């Protein structure tokens, strides 16, 4: 992962748009939280949603992170992690990151919502980056 991409993905809190393929080949987008684990982009969801079902059928994903006119797109395939200890730890870490200014909200989401759900983590194996950053 290029250093400029890593910096863009981690220097500020941003949301990502995950694009997957429906069974008929149409694209489906969802706004998601993400985190980096080394060189890997990690996303997480409750089972039963459309985009995770799409990834179980077809592991191809495109992820776009946008900030004004600056953006990074990651295209690749996912490794599916159904282990609940890992998936729950991933969503808890993301909740604490995305609600860092409201830790009580993060903990409430973790305990009242996420821990009651069957979660799944997707580890994106990046095959290509597209980048437009102001330098």
PyMOL CGO cylinders between C-alpha atoms (Angstrom):
from pymol import cmd
from pymol.cgo import CYLINDER

trace = [
    CYLINDER, 0.00, 0.00, 0.00, 1.50, 3.33, -1.01, 0.3, 1, 1, 1, 1, 1, 1,
    CYLINDER, 1.50, 3.33, -1.01, 2.32, 5.64, 1.91, 0.3, 1, 1, 1, 1, 1, 1,
    CYLINDER, 2.32, 5.64, 1.91, 0.04, 8.40, 0.59, 0.3, 1, 1, 1, 1, 1, 1,
    CYLINDER, 0.04, 8.40, 0.59, -2.89, 5.94, 0.45, 0.3, 1, 1, 1, 1, 1, 1,
    CYLINDER, -2.89, 5.94, 0.45, -2.20, 4.71, 3.99, 0.3, 1, 1, 1, 1, 1, 1,
    CYLINDER, -2.20, 4.71, 3.99, -2.05, 8.31, 5.26, 0.3, 1, 1, 1, 1, 1, 1,
    CYLINDER, -2.05, 8.31, 5.26, -5.33, 9.24, 3.54, 0.3, 1, 1, 1, 1, 1, 1,
    CYLINDER, -5.33, 9.24, 3.54, -7.10, 6.18, 4.95, 0.3, 1, 1, 1, 1, 1, 1,
    CYLINDER, -7.10, 6.18, 4.95, -5.88, 6.77, 8.50, 0.3, 1, 1, 1, 1, 1, 1,
    CYLINDER, -5.88, 6.77, 8.50, -5.13, 10.46, 9.08, 0.3, 1, 1, 1, 1, 1, 1,
    CYLINDER, -5.13, 10.46, 9.08, -8.78, 11.50, 9.45, 0.3, 1, 1, 1, 1, 1, 1,
    CYLINDER, -8.78, 11.50, 9.45, -12.04, 9.74, 10.18, 0.3, 1, 1, 1, 1, 1, 1,
    CYLINDER, -12.04, 9.74, 10.18, -13.73, 9.00, 6.87, 0.3, 1, 1, 1, 1, 1, 1,
    CYLINDER, -13.73, 9.00, 6.87, -16.46, 6.67, 5.71, 0.3, 1, 1, 1, 1, 1, 1,
    CYLINDER, -16.46, 6.67, 5.71, -16.17, 4.26, 2.81, 0.3, 1, 1, 1, 1, 1, 1,
    CYLINDER, -16.17, 4.26, 2.81, -18.60, 3.23, 0.11, 0.3, 1, 1, 1, 1, 1, 1,
    CYLINDER, -18.60, 3.23, 0.11, -18.47, -0.51, -0.53, 0.3, 1, 1, 1, 1, 1, 1,
    CYLINDER, -18.47, -0.51, -0.53, -19.63, -1.65, -3.95, 0.3, 1, 1, 1, 1, 1, 1,
    CYLINDER, -19.63, -1.65, -3.95, -20.57, -5.30, -4.51, 0.3, 1, 1, 1, 1, 1, 1,
    CYLINDER, -20.57, -5.30, -4.51, -22.37, -7.19, -7.25, 0.3, 1, 1, 1, 1, 1, 1,
    CYLINDER, -22.37, -7.19, -7.25, -25.98, -8.32, -6.98, 0.3, 1, 1, 1, 1, 1, 1,
    CYLINDER, -25.98, -8.32, -6.98, -26.94, -11.72, -8.45, 0.3, 1, 1, 1, 1, 1, 1,
    CYLINDER, -26.94, -11.72, -8.45, -28.15, -10.01, -11.64, 0.3, 1, 1, 1, 1, 1, 1,
    CYLINDER, -28.15, -10.01, -11.64, -24.80, -8.23, -12.06, 0.3, 1, 1, 1, 1, 1, 1,
    CYLINDER, -24.80, -8.23, -12.06, -26.05, -4.81, -10.93, 0.3, 1, 1, 1, 1, 1, 1,
    CYLINDER, -26.05, -4.81, -10.93, -23.86, -2.90, -8.51, 0.3, 1, 1, 1, 1, 1, 1,
    CYLINDER, -23.86, -2.90, -8.51, -24.94, -2.40, -4.91, 0.3, 1, 1, 1, 1, 1, 1,
    CYLINDER, -24.94, -2.40, -4.91, -23.40, 0.30, -2.70, 0.3, 1, 1, 1, 1, 1, 1,
    CYLINDER, -23.40, 0.30, -2.70, -23.36, 0.66, 1.07, 0.3, 1, 1, 1, 1, 1, 1,
    CYLINDER, -23.36, 0.66, 1.07, -21.71, 3.19, 3.36, 0.3, 1, 1, 1, 1, 1, 1,
    CYLINDER, -21.71, 3.19, 3.36, -19.41, 1.37, 5.78, 0.3, 1, 1, 1, 1, 1, 1,
    CYLINDER, -19.41, 1.37, 5.78, -16.88, 1.88, 8.54, 0.3, 1, 1, 1, 1, 1, 1,
    CYLINDER, -16.88, 1.88, 8.54, -13.40, 0.55, 7.84, 0.3, 1, 1, 1, 1, 1, 1,
    CYLINDER, -13.40, 0.55, 7.84, -10.07, 0.10, 9.53, 0.3, 1, 1, 1, 1, 1, 1,
    CYLINDER, -10.07, 0.10, 9.53, -6.58, -0.89, 8.46, 0.3, 1, 1, 1, 1, 1, 1,
    CYLINDER, -6.58, -0.89, 8.46, -4.86, -4.00, 9.73, 0.3, 1, 1, 1, 1, 1, 1,
    CYLINDER, -4.86, -4.00, 9.73, -1.35, -3.71, 8.39, 0.3, 1, 1, 1, 1, 1, 1,
    CYLINDER, -1.35, -3.71, 8.39, -1.78, -3.59, 4.61, 0.3, 1, 1, 1, 1, 1, 1,
    CYLINDER, -1.78, -3.59, 4.61, -5.33, -4.94, 4.73, 0.3, 1, 1, 1, 1, 1, 1,
    CYLINDER, -5.33, -4.94, 4.73, -8.54, -2.90, 4.68, 0.3, 1, 1, 1, 1, 1, 1,
    CYLINDER, -8.54, -2.90, 4.68, -11.12, -4.44, 7.02, 0.3, 1, 1, 1, 1, 1, 1,
    CYLINDER, -11.12, -4.44, 7.02, -14.90, -3.93, 6.89, 0.3, 1, 1, 1, 1, 1, 1,
    CYLINDER, -14.90, -3.93, 6.89, -17.58, -5.58, 9.01, 0.3, 1, 1, 1, 1, 1, 1,
    CYLINDER, -17.58, -5.58, 9.01, -21.34, -6.12, 8.89, 0.3, 1, 1, 1, 1, 1, 1,
    CYLINDER, -21.34, -6.12, 8.89, -24.24, -7.90, 10.47, 0.3, 1, 1, 1, 1, 1, 1,
    CYLINDER, -24.24, -7.90, 10.47, -25.20, -11.02, 8.55, 0.3, 1, 1, 1, 1, 1, 1,
    CYLINDER, -25.20, -11.02, 8.55, -28.43, -10.78, 6.60, 0.3, 1, 1, 1, 1, 1, 1,
    CYLINDER, -28.43, -10.78, 6.60, -27.66, -7.55, 4.80, 0.3, 1, 1, 1, 1, 1, 1,
    CYLINDER, -27.66, -7.55, 4.80, -27.48, -7.47, 1.03, 0.3, 1, 1, 1, 1, 1, 1,
    CYLINDER, -27.48, -7.47, 1.03, -23.85, -6.46, 0.52, 0.3, 1, 1, 1, 1, 1, 1,
    CYLINDER, -23.85, -6.46, 0.52, -22.42, -9.23, 2.78, 0.3, 1, 1, 1, 1, 1, 1,
    CYLINDER, -22.42, -9.23, 2.78, -24.63, -11.77, 0.98, 0.3, 1, 1, 1, 1, 1, 1,
    CYLINDER, -24.63, -11.77, 0.98, -23.23, -10.48, -2.31, 0.3, 1, 1, 1, 1, 1, 1,
    CYLINDER, -23.23, -10.48, -2.31, -19.66, -10.97, -1.05, 0.3, 1, 1, 1, 1, 1, 1,
    CYLINDER, -19.66, -10.97, -1.05, -20.41, -14.52, 0.08, 0.3, 1, 1, 1, 1, 1, 1,
    CYLINDER, -20.41, -14.52, 0.08, -21.54, -15.29, -3.47, 0.3, 1, 1, 1, 1, 1, 1,
    CYLINDER, -21.54, -15.29, -3.47, -18.91, -13.21, -5.30, 0.3, 1, 1, 1, 1, 1, 1,
    CYLINDER, -18.91, -13.21, -5.30, -15.88, -11.98, -3.32, 0.3, 1, 1, 1, 1, 1, 1,
    CYLINDER, -15.88, -11.98, -3.32, -15.11, -9.00, -5.56, 0.3, 1, 1, 1, 1, 1, 1,
    CYLINDER, -15.11, -9.00, -5.56, -15.37, -5.57, -3.94, 0.3, 1, 1, 1, 1, 1, 1,
    CYLINDER, -15.37, -5.57, -3.94, -14.59, -1.97, -4.72, 0.3, 1, 1, 1, 1, 1, 1,
    CYLINDER, -14.59, -1.97, -4.72, -14.21, 0.42, -1.81, 0.3, 1, 1, 1, 1, 1, 1,
    CYLINDER, -14.21, 0.42, -1.81, -14.12, 4.20, -2.23, 0.3, 1, 1, 1, 1, 1, 1,
    CYLINDER, -14.12, 4.20, -2.23, -13.10, 6.65, 0.49, 0.3, 1, 1, 1, 1, 1, 1,
    CYLINDER, -13.10, 6.65, 0.49, -13.85, 10.27, -0.40, 0.3, 1, 1, 1, 1, 1, 1,
    CYLINDER, -13.85, 10.27, -0.40, -13.02, 13.62, 1.16, 0.3, 1, 1, 1, 1, 1, 1,
    CYLINDER, -13.02, 13.62, 1.16, -14.14, 16.43, -1.12, 0.3, 1, 1, 1, 1, 1, 1,
    CYLINDER, -14.14, 16.43, -1.12, -12.22, 16.06, -4.36, 0.3, 1, 1, 1, 1, 1, 1,
    CYLINDER, -12.22, 16.06, -4.36, -9.59, 13.78, -2.80, 0.3, 1, 1, 1, 1, 1, 1,
    CYLINDER, -9.59, 13.78, -2.80, -10.32, 10.07, -2.91, 0.3, 1, 1, 1, 1, 1, 1,
    CYLINDER, -10.32, 10.07, -2.91, -8.87, 6.58, -2.79, 0.3, 1, 1, 1, 1, 1, 1,
    CYLINDER, -8.87, 6.58, -2.79, -10.46, 3.51, -4.34, 0.3, 1, 1, 1, 1, 1, 1,
    CYLINDER, -10.46, 3.51, -4.34, -9.43, -0.02, -3.47, 0.3, 1, 1, 1, 1, 1, 1,
    CYLINDER, -9.43, -0.02, -3.47, -10.40, -2.90, -5.71, 0.3, 1, 1, 1, 1, 1, 1,
    CYLINDER, -10.40, -2.90, -5.71, -9.91, -6.52, -4.80, 0.3, 1, 1, 1, 1, 1, 1,
    CYLINDER, -9.91, -6.52, -4.80, -11.40, -9.64, -3.29, 0.3, 1, 1, 1, 1, 1, 1,
    CYLINDER, -11.40, -9.64, -3.29, -12.35, -10.43, 0.28, 0.3, 1, 1, 1, 1, 1, 1,
    CYLINDER, -12.35, -10.43, 0.28, -11.41, -13.08, 2.77, 0.3, 1, 1, 1, 1, 1, 1,
    CYLINDER, -11.41, -13.08, 2.77, -14.51, -13.84, 4.85, 0.3, 1, 1, 1, 1, 1, 1,
    CYLINDER, -14.51, -13.84, 4.85, -14.02, -14.16, 8.63, 0.3, 1, 1, 1, 1, 1, 1,
    CYLINDER, -14.02, -14.16, 8.63, -17.04, -15.71, 10.36, 0.3, 1, 1, 1, 1, 1, 1,
    CYLINDER, -17.04, -15.71, 10.36, -15.26, -16.29, 13.68, 0.3, 1, 1, 1, 1, 1, 1,
    CYLINDER, -15.26, -16.29, 13.68, -17.42, -14.31, 16.12, 0.3, 1, 1, 1, 1, 1, 1,
    CYLINDER, -17.42, -14.31, 16.12, -14.59, -13.43, 18.47, 0.3, 1, 1, 1, 1, 1, 1,
    CYLINDER, -14.59, -13.43, 18.47, -12.69, -11.79, 15.60, 0.3, 1, 1, 1, 1, 1, 1,
    CYLINDER, -12.69, -11.79, 15.60, -15.75, -10.20, 13.96, 0.3, 1, 1, 1, 1, 1, 1,
    CYLINDER, -15.75, -10.20, 13.96, -16.97, -8.78, 17.29, 0.3, 1, 1, 1, 1, 1, 1,
    CYLINDER, -16.97, -8.78, 17.29, -13.49, -7.43, 18.13, 0.3, 1, 1, 1, 1, 1, 1,
    CYLINDER, -13.49, -7.43, 18.13, -13.33, -5.77, 14.70, 0.3, 1, 1, 1, 1, 1, 1,
    CYLINDER, -13.33, -5.77, 14.70, -16.69, -4.02, 15.02, 0.3, 1, 1, 1, 1, 1, 1,
    CYLINDER, -16.69, -4.02, 15.02, -15.88, -2.95, 18.58, 0.3, 1, 1, 1, 1, 1, 1,
    CYLINDER, -15.88, -2.95, 18.58, -12.60, -1.40, 17.43, 0.3, 1, 1, 1, 1, 1, 1,
    CYLINDER, -12.60, -1.40, 17.43, -14.40, 0.42, 14.61, 0.3, 1, 1, 1, 1, 1, 1,
    CYLINDER, -14.40, 0.42, 14.61, -17.17, 1.66, 16.94, 0.3, 1, 1, 1, 1, 1, 1,
    CYLINDER, -17.17, 1.66, 16.94, -14.56, 3.07, 19.30, 0.3, 1, 1, 1, 1, 1, 1,
    CYLINDER, -14.56, 3.07, 19.30, -12.75, 4.72, 16.39, 0.3, 1, 1, 1, 1, 1, 1,
    CYLINDER, -12.75, 4.72, 16.39, -15.84, 6.22, 14.79, 0.3, 1, 1, 1, 1, 1, 1,
    CYLINDER, -15.84, 6.22, 14.79, -17.23, 7.36, 18.15, 0.3, 1, 1, 1, 1, 1, 1,
    CYLINDER, -17.23, 7.36, 18.15, -13.94, 8.40, 19.76, 0.3, 1, 1, 1, 1, 1, 1,
    CYLINDER, -13.94, 8.40, 19.76, -15.48, 11.70, 20.80, 0.3, 1, 1, 1, 1, 1, 1,
    CYLINDER, -15.48, 11.70, 20.80, -18.41, 9.86, 22.44, 0.3, 1, 1, 1, 1, 1, 1,
    CYLINDER, -18.41, 9.86, 22.44, -17.00, 6.75, 24.14, 0.3, 1, 1, 1, 1, 1, 1,
    CYLINDER, -17.00, 6.75, 24.14, -20.28, 6.02, 25.95, 0.3, 1, 1, 1, 1, 1, 1,
    CYLINDER, -20.28, 6.02, 25.95, -22.06, 5.86, 22.60, 0.3, 1, 1, 1, 1, 1, 1,
    CYLINDER, -22.06, 5.86, 22.60, -19.48, 3.41, 21.28, 0.3, 1, 1, 1, 1, 1, 1,
    CYLINDER, -19.48, 3.41, 21.28, -19.83, 1.14, 24.30, 0.3, 1, 1, 1, 1, 1, 1,
    CYLINDER, -19.83, 1.14, 24.30, -23.63, 1.29, 24.12, 0.3, 1, 1, 1, 1, 1, 1,
    CYLINDER, -23.63, 1.29, 24.12, -23.56, 0.28, 20.44, 0.3, 1, 1, 1, 1, 1, 1,
    CYLINDER, -23.56, 0.28, 20.44, -21.14, -2.55, 21.17, 0.3, 1, 1, 1, 1, 1, 1,
    CYLINDER, -21.14, -2.55, 21.17, -23.12, -3.99, 24.08, 0.3, 1, 1, 1, 1, 1, 1,
    CYLINDER, -23.12, -3.99, 24.08, -26.72, -3.20, 23.07, 0.3, 1, 1, 1, 1, 1, 1,
    CYLINDER, -26.72, -3.20, 23.07, -26.52, -3.79, 19.34, 0.3, 1, 1, 1, 1, 1, 1,
    CYLINDER, -26.52, -3.79, 19.34, -23.39, -5.41, 17.92, 0.3, 1, 1, 1, 1, 1, 1,
    CYLINDER, -23.39, -5.41, 17.92, -22.92, -8.16, 20.53, 0.3, 1, 1, 1, 1, 1, 1,
    CYLINDER, -22.92, -8.16, 20.53, -26.49, -9.32, 19.85, 0.3, 1, 1, 1, 1, 1, 1,
    CYLINDER, -26.49, -9.32, 19.85, -25.82, -9.68, 16.12, 0.3, 1, 1, 1, 1, 1, 1,
    CYLINDER, -25.82, -9.68, 16.12, -24.04, -12.37, 14.19, 0.3, 1, 1, 1, 1, 1, 1,
    CYLINDER, -24.04, -12.37, 14.19, -21.22, -10.30, 12.65, 0.3, 1, 1, 1, 1, 1, 1,
    CYLINDER, -21.22, -10.30, 12.65, -18.91, -11.01, 9.74, 0.3, 1, 1, 1, 1, 1, 1,
    CYLINDER, -18.91, -11.01, 9.74, -15.58, -9.41, 8.87, 0.3, 1, 1, 1, 1, 1, 1,
    CYLINDER, -15.58, -9.41, 8.87, -14.30, -8.96, 5.34, 0.3, 1, 1, 1, 1, 1, 1,
    CYLINDER, -14.30, -8.96, 5.34, -10.55, -8.56, 4.86, 0.3, 1, 1, 1, 1, 1, 1,
    CYLINDER, -10.55, -8.56, 4.86, -9.90, -6.93, 1.51, 0.3, 1, 1, 1, 1, 1, 1,
    CYLINDER, -9.90, -6.93, 1.51, -6.97, -8.22, -0.51, 0.3, 1, 1, 1, 1, 1, 1,
    CYLINDER, -6.97, -8.22, -0.51, -6.22, -5.13, -2.57, 0.3, 1, 1, 1, 1, 1, 1,
    CYLINDER, -6.22, -5.13, -2.57, -5.41, -5.84, -6.20, 0.3, 1, 1, 1, 1, 1, 1,
    CYLINDER, -5.41, -5.84, -6.20, -5.47, -2.25, -7.37, 0.3, 1, 1, 1, 1, 1, 1,
    CYLINDER, -5.47, -2.25, -7.37, -5.61, 1.28, -6.01, 0.3, 1, 1, 1, 1, 1, 1,
    CYLINDER, -5.61, 1.28, -6.01, -6.97, 4.32, -7.81, 0.3, 1, 1, 1, 1, 1, 1,
    CYLINDER, -6.97, 4.32, -7.81, -5.92, 7.58, -6.20, 0.3, 1, 1, 1, 1, 1, 1,
    CYLINDER, -5.92, 7.58, -6.20, -6.67, 11.26, -6.54, 0.3, 1, 1, 1, 1, 1, 1,
    CYLINDER, -6.67, 11.26, -6.54, -5.06, 13.22, -3.73, 0.3, 1, 1, 1, 1, 1, 1,
    CYLINDER, -5.06, 13.22, -3.73, -4.23, 16.89, -3.46, 0.3, 1, 1, 1, 1, 1, 1,
    CYLINDER, -4.23, 16.89, -3.46, -0.52, 17.13, -2.97, 0.3, 1, 1, 1, 1, 1, 1,
]
cmd.load_cgo(trace, "trace")
